[in-house]
């Protein structure tokens, strides 16, 4: 007859050790899941519109403070915008950009800019961003140079 050997009392994991590993695993999954998933389209659109609006406000402030003209330039084909002090900023790949500006400020079919003057005024314009059936409008008043951001 074969005898079964008795395992030592230390074989296996205790309940406390198992719960600790599961808690660490749950914590890692809870933190990493939002990082792996892209932001919803509405949030991407809202963030892009707010960044553009902030760039417009910064450009106006720089024009006034520096007592010189300051432009925000756009490239519709690349879906991007930039200023002399802000590097080229790209919209999300699925987004669309439409630009309504003074004809004198256009440089071809896909490029143009909005110019801010030292007195606070601007050439004015409207930039429409759209993504996933939603739209955001960044409107720059020509008289005051104020930028207004509206996400719908």
Secondary structure, DSSP 4 states (H G I P E B T S, - for coil): -PPPPPPPTT-S--HHHHHHHHHHHHHHHHHHHHHHSPPPHHHHHHHHHHHHHHHHHHHHHHHHHHTS-EEEEEETTTTEEE-SSS--EEPPTT-EEEEEE-GGGB-SSSEEEEEE-TTS-B--EEEEEEETTEEEEEEE-TTT--EEEEE-
